């Protein structure tokens, strides 16, 4: 059978395995193993365990369980609620300040926890009820938190960026720095939309009240004294100090990414113990259980995905597909558009981790040949994959929000997230026109 025929069969088998409902790790590992047995030497099957171990024995991948532990410690505490409450108190004078506070809280919590579901759960559990109590529509409230939660895979410490660094063989430090500019861009776009949406809902509620209808709570204004504003800070400041300390340790060269991850995990556990008195076994066991479960699942997906990619490379599938893409002689930005559209389609069905590990061998060589900076492309690809977290049919954040706020229907949540998908598309266009938004910091720090 020709390489093209094997490649088509490989793709069809993968799609069938994924749609069968089989866990992603076992689907990818099972397809790879079957093709090894059929198309590769018999002795290659004996090396499966060795190949998976060698791929996972990476010092960069060591950061993943440690950052997950840091995120679990913060996520299991009341840090998300305290952070949101403090920002609400300080931003209440801004038009639509409640929505802006949700966006900023999502950004800060994502940077501390590094997890999209944890951010949605922590901020949504307090932010959505408060927004609805003050007259915001259910769909907008849910969509704002779902979109804000996607920042967890872009802002450092992003596990998705860690995996991209491994697959693309790029500097993790530069990728983390490159994620800051686009992350701030998205926070700004989301906050701007929150203000516009508040003005729209406020005018509509005012018109209803003027016509003699019910007076919406969105027409009322919160007031806080200076003492209340300052009283909201003590529980939040320790975690902001943690975020700052981790950033300084990572970017100043004091510690490697792995050492920084360990430092962040230890400091997070200490802060949770001191601030929230969570030091007893009954408090710590859920944190470690969550870390073990998520780390085990993620590392299993990584190991099987890397085995899957190894088989693709051995059978020359990835090389032939990459060569075919180059042979199309597409213009530089037409190639980029085609690749990103493929990522969008894959986002309908696969999580970001799987998309990166499966597509990297195919899409990176043509992009490198076209002259794209792979650091820049990495953060753009992550922004595109963020869309997959808030659009169906997978839309992980949609289901997290549905669990946090079960009285809001899935339809309302999906319609509430669509404007943010458009804002992310706008962000990708801006990053393509002004790449220095992502690359200025890496160039400054790494010369």
C-alpha positions as CSV (number, residue, x, y, z in Angstrom):
1,X,0.0,0.0,0.0
2,X,1.2,3.5,-0.8
3,X,2.1,6.1,1.9
4,X,-1.0,8.1,0.8
5,X,-3.3,5.1,1.2
6,X,-1.8,4.3,4.6
7,X,-2.3,7.9,5.6
8,X,-5.9,8.0,4.6
9,X,-6.6,4.7,6.4
10,X,-4.8,6.1,9.5
11,X,-7.0,9.2,9.5
12,X,-10.2,7.2,9.0
13,X,-9.3,4.8,11.8
14,X,-8.5,7.7,14.1
15,X,-11.8,9.5,13.5
16,X,-13.7,6.2,14.0
17,X,-11.9,5.5,17.3
18,X,-12.6,9.1,18.5
19,X,-16.3,9.0,17.6
20,X,-16.7,5.6,19.2
21,X,-16.7,7.3,22.6
22,X,-13.4,5.7,23.6
23,X,-11.2,7.9,25.8
24,X,-8.8,10.0,23.7
25,X,-5.7,8.4,25.1
26,X,-6.8,4.9,24.4
27,X,-8.2,5.8,21.0
28,X,-4.9,7.3,19.8
29,X,-2.8,4.6,21.5
30,X,-5.0,1.8,20.1
31,X,-4.8,3.1,16.5
32,X,-1.1,3.6,16.7
33,X,-0.5,0.1,18.1
34,X,-2.7,-1.6,15.4
35,X,-0.8,0.2,12.6
36,X,2.5,-0.7,14.2
37,X,1.4,-4.4,14.2
38,X,0.3,-4.3,10.6
39,X,2.7,-1.9,8.8
40,X,5.9,-1.9,10.9
41,X,8.4,-4.6,11.9
42,X,7.1,-7.0,14.5
43,X,10.0,-5.9,16.9
44,X,8.6,-2.4,17.0
45,X,5.7,-3.5,19.1
46,X,8.2,-4.5,21.8
47,X,9.4,-0.9,22.0
48,X,6.0,0.8,22.8
49,X,6.7,1.1,26.5
50,X,10.2,2.4,25.9
51,X,9.0,4.9,23.3
52,X,6.3,6.3,25.5
53,X,8.6,6.5,28.5
54,X,11.4,8.3,26.5
55,X,8.9,10.8,25.3
56,X,7.5,11.5,28.7
57,X,11.0,11.6,30.3
58,X,11.2,15.4,29.6
59,X,12.2,17.9,32.1
60,X,9.7,20.4,30.5
61,X,6.8,17.9,31.0
62,X,7.8,17.7,34.7
63,X,6.3,21.2,35.1
64,X,2.8,20.0,34.2
65,X,1.9,18.0,37.4
66,X,3.5,20.8,39.5
67,X,1.5,23.6,37.9
68,X,-1.6,21.4,38.2
69,X,-0.9,21.0,41.9
70,X,-0.5,24.8,42.2
71,X,-3.8,25.3,40.4
72,X,-5.6,22.7,42.4
73,X,-4.5,24.3,45.7
74,X,-5.8,27.7,44.6
75,X,-8.9,26.3,42.9
76,X,-10.0,24.3,45.9
77,X,-9.9,27.4,48.1
78,X,-12.1,30.5,48.2
79,X,-9.4,32.5,46.4
80,X,-11.6,32.9,43.3
81,X,-14.6,34.3,45.2
82,X,-12.3,36.6,47.2
83,X,-10.6,37.8,44.1
84,X,-13.9,38.5,42.3
85,X,-15.3,40.3,45.4
86,X,-12.3,42.6,45.8
87,X,-12.3,43.6,42.1
88,X,-16.1,44.2,42.2
89,X,-15.6,46.5,45.2
90,X,-12.8,48.5,43.4
91,X,-14.5,48.6,40.0
92,X,-18.1,49.4,41.0
93,X,-17.9,53.0,39.7
94,X,-17.0,51.9,36.2
95,X,-20.0,51.5,33.9
96,X,-20.5,47.8,33.6
97,X,-17.9,47.4,36.4
98,X,-19.4,44.1,37.5
99,X,-18.8,42.5,34.2
100,X,-15.3,44.1,33.9
101,X,-14.5,42.7,37.4
102,X,-15.5,39.2,36.2
103,X,-13.1,39.6,33.2
104,X,-10.2,40.8,35.3
105,X,-10.9,38.1,37.9
106,X,-10.8,35.4,35.3
107,X,-7.5,36.7,33.9
108,X,-5.8,36.9,37.3
109,X,-7.2,33.6,38.5
110,X,-6.2,31.9,35.2
111,X,-2.7,33.3,35.6
112,X,-2.5,31.8,39.1
113,X,-4.2,28.5,38.5
114,X,-3.3,27.8,34.8
115,X,-6.6,25.9,34.3
116,X,-9.6,26.9,32.2
117,X,-12.2,24.7,33.9
118,X,-10.9,25.8,37.4
119,X,-11.2,29.4,36.4
120,X,-14.8,29.0,35.1
121,X,-15.8,27.1,38.2
122,X,-14.1,29.4,40.7
123,X,-15.2,32.7,39.2
124,X,-18.5,31.5,37.8
125,X,-19.8,30.1,41.1
126,X,-19.7,33.6,42.6
127,X,-19.7,35.9,39.5
128,X,-22.8,34.5,37.7
129,X,-25.2,34.7,40.6
130,X,-24.1,38.3,41.4
131,X,-24.5,39.4,37.8
132,X,-27.9,37.8,37.5
133,X,-29.0,39.3,40.9
134,X,-28.1,42.8,39.5
135,X,-30.1,42.3,36.3
136,X,-27.7,41.0,33.8
137,X,-29.1,38.5,31.3
138,X,-28.4,34.8,32.0
139,X,-26.8,34.2,28.6
140,X,-24.4,37.2,28.8
141,X,-23.4,36.3,32.4
142,X,-22.6,32.7,31.5
143,X,-20.9,33.7,28.2
144,X,-18.6,36.2,29.9
145,X,-17.4,33.7,32.5
146,X,-17.0,30.9,29.9
147,X,-14.9,33.2,27.6
148,X,-12.9,34.6,30.5
149,X,-12.1,31.0,31.6
150,X,-10.4,30.3,28.2
151,X,-7.6,32.6,29.3
152,X,-6.4,29.7,31.4
153,X,-4.8,28.0,28.3
154,X,-3.1,31.2,27.1
155,X,-1.8,33.1,30.1
156,X,1.3,31.5,31.8
157,X,1.6,29.0,33.3
158,X,-0.3,27.4,30.4
159,X,-0.1,23.7,30.1
160,X,-1.0,23.9,26.4
161,X,1.9,26.2,25.8
162,X,4.2,23.8,27.7
163,X,3.1,21.0,25.3
164,X,3.6,23.2,22.3
165,X,7.1,24.1,23.5
166,X,7.9,20.3,23.6
167,X,6.4,19.5,20.2
168,X,7.7,22.6,18.4
169,X,11.1,22.5,20.2
170,X,10.7,26.1,21.2
171,X,11.7,28.1,24.3
172,X,9.1,27.7,27.0
173,X,10.2,31.0,28.6
174,X,9.7,32.9,25.3
175,X,6.3,31.2,24.8
176,X,5.1,32.2,28.2
177,X,6.2,35.8,27.6
178,X,4.6,35.8,24.1
179,X,1.3,34.7,25.7
180,X,1.1,37.8,27.9
181,X,0.4,40.4,25.2
182,X,-2.4,38.4,23.5
183,X,-3.8,37.6,26.9
184,X,-4.0,41.3,27.8
185,X,-5.5,42.0,24.4
186,X,-8.3,39.5,25.0
187,X,-8.9,40.8,28.5
188,X,-9.2,44.3,27.0
189,X,-11.6,43.2,24.2
190,X,-13.8,41.2,26.7
191,X,-13.9,44.1,29.2
192,X,-14.8,46.6,26.4
193,X,-17.6,44.3,25.2
194,X,-18.8,44.0,28.9
195,X,-19.1,47.8,29.1
196,X,-21.0,48.0,25.8
197,X,-23.3,45.1,26.7
198,X,-24.1,46.8,30.1
199,X,-25.0,50.0,28.4
200,X,-27.3,48.1,26.0
201,X,-29.0,46.2,28.8
202,X,-29.2,49.3,31.0
203,X,-30.9,51.4,28.3
204,X,-33.3,48.6,27.6
205,X,-34.2,48.2,31.3
206,X,-34.6,52.0,31.6
207,X,-37.0,52.0,28.7
208,X,-39.1,49.3,30.2
209,X,-39.2,51.1,33.5
210,X,-40.1,54.4,31.8
211,X,-43.0,52.6,30.1
212,X,-44.3,51.5,33.5
213,X,-42.9,48.0,33.5
214,X,-40.8,46.2,36.1
215,X,-37.7,48.0,37.4
216,X,-34.7,45.9,36.7
217,X,-31.9,45.5,39.3
218,X,-29.4,46.7,36.7
219,X,-30.7,50.2,37.2
220,X,-29.5,50.2,40.8
221,X,-26.0,51.3,41.7
222,X,-23.7,49.6,44.3
223,X,-21.9,51.9,46.8
224,X,-18.9,50.9,48.9
225,X,-17.0,53.0,51.4
226,X,-13.2,53.4,51.3
227,X,-13.0,51.2,54.4
228,X,-14.8,48.4,52.6
229,X,-12.5,48.7,49.6
230,X,-9.4,48.4,51.6
231,X,-10.9,45.6,53.7
232,X,-11.3,43.5,50.5
233,X,-7.6,43.4,49.8
234,X,-5.9,41.4,52.5
235,X,-7.2,38.0,51.3
236,X,-6.2,38.8,47.7
237,X,-2.8,40.3,48.1
238,X,-1.0,37.1,49.1
239,X,-2.1,35.4,45.9
240,X,-1.0,38.4,43.8
241,X,2.3,38.2,45.6
242,X,2.5,34.5,44.7
243,X,1.8,35.3,41.0
244,X,4.4,38.1,41.0
245,X,7.0,35.8,42.7
246,X,6.5,33.0,40.2
247,X,6.8,35.4,37.3
248,X,10.0,37.0,38.6
249,X,11.6,33.6,39.4
250,X,10.8,32.4,35.9
251,X,11.7,35.4,33.7
252,X,14.7,36.7,35.7
253,X,16.6,33.5,35.3
254,X,16.6,32.7,39.0
255,X,14.8,29.4,38.4
256,X,14.1,27.0,35.5
257,X,10.5,26.4,34.5
258,X,10.5,23.1,36.4
259,X,11.9,24.8,39.6
260,X,9.4,27.6,39.2
261,X,6.5,25.2,39.0
262,X,7.7,23.5,42.2
263,X,8.1,26.8,43.9
264,X,4.6,27.9,42.8
265,X,3.1,24.6,44.1
266,X,4.7,24.9,47.5
267,X,3.9,28.6,47.9
268,X,0.2,27.9,46.9
269,X,-0.1,25.2,49.5
270,X,1.4,27.4,52.1
271,X,-0.9,30.3,51.3
272,X,-4.0,28.1,51.3
273,X,-2.9,26.8,54.7
274,X,-2.3,30.2,56.1
275,X,-5.1,32.3,54.6
276,X,-7.8,29.6,54.5
277,X,-6.6,27.3,57.3
278,X,-6.6,24.4,54.8
279,X,-3.8,22.3,56.3
280,X,-5.7,19.3,57.8
281,X,-5.7,16.0,55.9
282,X,-9.4,16.4,55.0
283,X,-8.5,19.7,53.3
284,X,-5.4,18.5,51.5
285,X,-6.6,15.1,50.3
286,X,-9.0,16.6,47.7
287,X,-6.2,18.8,46.4
288,X,-3.8,15.9,45.9
289,X,-6.5,13.6,44.5
290,X,-7.5,16.2,41.9
291,X,-3.8,16.7,41.0
292,X,-3.2,13.0,40.6
293,X,-6.4,12.4,38.5
294,X,-5.8,15.4,36.2
295,X,-2.0,14.8,35.8
296,X,-2.5,11.0,35.2
297,X,-5.1,11.7,32.5
298,X,-3.1,14.4,30.8
299,X,0.2,12.5,30.8
300,X,-1.6,9.4,29.4
301,X,-3.0,11.5,26.6
302,X,0.5,13.0,26.0
303,X,2.2,9.6,26.0
304,X,-0.3,8.1,23.6
305,X,-0.3,11.2,21.4
306,X,3.4,11.1,21.1
307,X,3.3,7.4,20.2
308,X,0.6,8.2,17.6
309,X,2.9,10.9,16.1
310,X,5.9,8.5,16.2
311,X,4.0,6.0,14.1
312,X,2.9,8.8,11.7
313,X,6.5,9.8,11.3
314,X,7.8,6.2,10.8
315,X,5.3,5.5,8.1
316,X,6.2,8.9,6.5
317,X,2.5,10.1,6.8
318,X,3.3,13.4,8.4
319,X,6.2,14.1,6.0
320,X,4.1,13.4,3.0
321,X,1.2,15.5,4.2
322,X,3.6,18.4,5.0
323,X,5.2,18.0,1.6
324,X,1.8,18.1,-0.1
325,X,0.9,21.3,1.8
326,X,4.2,22.9,0.7
327,X,3.6,21.7,-2.9
328,X,0.4,23.6,-3.1
329,X,2.5,26.8,-3.2
330,X,0.0,28.7,-1.2
331,X,0.8,32.3,-0.3
332,X,2.1,32.9,3.2
333,X,-1.1,34.1,4.8
334,X,-3.4,31.8,2.8
335,X,-1.4,28.9,4.3
336,X,-1.8,30.4,7.7
337,X,-5.6,30.8,7.2
338,X,-5.9,27.2,6.0
339,X,-4.0,25.8,9.0
340,X,-6.0,27.9,11.5
341,X,-9.3,26.8,9.9
342,X,-8.2,23.2,10.3
343,X,-7.5,23.9,14.0
344,X,-11.0,25.4,14.3
345,X,-12.6,22.3,12.8
346,X,-10.6,20.0,15.0
347,X,-11.7,22.1,18.0
348,X,-15.3,21.0,17.3
349,X,-14.2,17.5,18.5
350,X,-10.9,17.5,20.3
351,X,-9.4,19.3,23.3
352,X,-6.4,21.7,22.8
353,X,-3.9,19.1,24.1
354,X,-4.8,16.5,21.5
355,X,-4.9,19.1,18.7
356,X,-1.3,20.2,19.4
357,X,0.2,16.8,19.8
358,X,-1.6,15.4,16.7
359,X,-1.1,18.2,14.3
360,X,2.4,19.6,15.2
361,X,4.4,17.1,12.9
362,X,2.1,18.1,10.0
363,X,1.6,21.8,10.2
364,X,4.9,23.1,11.7
365,X,7.3,22.2,8.9
366,X,5.3,24.1,6.2
367,X,4.8,27.1,8.5
368,X,8.5,27.2,9.3
369,X,9.3,26.9,5.5
370,X,6.9,29.9,4.9
371,X,8.9,32.0,7.3
372,X,6.5,32.2,10.3
373,X,8.0,32.6,13.7
374,X,6.8,29.5,15.6
375,X,6.7,31.3,18.9
376,X,4.2,33.8,17.4
377,X,2.3,31.0,15.7
378,X,2.1,29.1,19.0
379,X,0.2,31.8,20.8
380,X,-2.0,32.5,17.8
381,X,-2.9,28.8,17.6
382,X,-3.8,28.8,21.3
383,X,-6.1,31.8,20.8
384,X,-7.8,29.8,18.0
385,X,-8.1,26.8,20.2
386,X,-9.7,28.9,22.9
387,X,-12.7,29.2,20.6
388,X,-13.0,25.4,20.8
389,X,-13.6,25.7,24.6
390,X,-16.7,27.8,24.1
391,X,-18.3,26.5,20.9
392,X,-20.2,23.2,20.5
393,X,-20.2,20.3,20.2
394,X,-17.2,19.8,22.7
395,X,-17.1,23.3,24.3
396,X,-15.7,22.2,27.6
397,X,-16.3,25.6,29.3
398,X,-20.0,25.5,28.2
399,X,-20.5,22.3,30.2
400,X,-18.5,23.6,33.2
401,X,-20.8,26.7,33.3
402,X,-23.9,24.5,32.9
403,X,-22.7,22.6,36.0
404,X,-22.0,25.8,37.9
405,X,-25.3,27.4,36.9
406,X,-27.7,24.5,36.0
407,X,-30.7,26.8,35.8
408,X,-29.2,28.5,32.6
409,X,-30.0,26.3,29.6
410,X,-27.2,25.1,27.2
411,X,-28.8,27.1,24.4
412,X,-28.6,30.4,26.4
413,X,-25.0,29.7,27.3
414,X,-24.0,28.9,23.7
415,X,-25.7,32.1,22.4
416,X,-24.0,34.0,25.2
417,X,-20.5,32.8,24.1
418,X,-20.9,33.5,20.3
419,X,-19.9,37.3,20.6
420,X,-16.7,36.2,22.4
421,X,-15.9,33.8,19.5
422,X,-16.1,36.8,17.2
423,X,-13.9,38.8,19.6
424,X,-11.3,36.0,19.5
425,X,-11.4,36.0,15.7
426,X,-10.8,39.8,15.8
427,X,-7.8,39.2,18.2
428,X,-6.3,36.7,15.7
429,X,-6.6,39.3,12.9
430,X,-5.0,42.0,15.1
431,X,-2.1,39.6,16.0
432,X,-1.5,38.9,12.3
433,X,-1.4,42.6,11.5
434,X,0.6,43.6,14.6
435,X,2.7,40.5,15.6
436,X,4.7,42.6,18.0
437,X,1.8,42.4,20.5
438,X,3.0,38.9,21.1
439,X,6.7,39.2,20.2
440,X,7.8,42.4,21.8
441,X,8.4,41.0,25.3
442,X,10.3,37.8,24.1
443,X,12.5,39.9,21.9
444,X,13.1,42.4,24.7
445,X,14.0,39.8,27.3
446,X,15.8,37.3,25.1
447,X,17.3,39.8,22.7
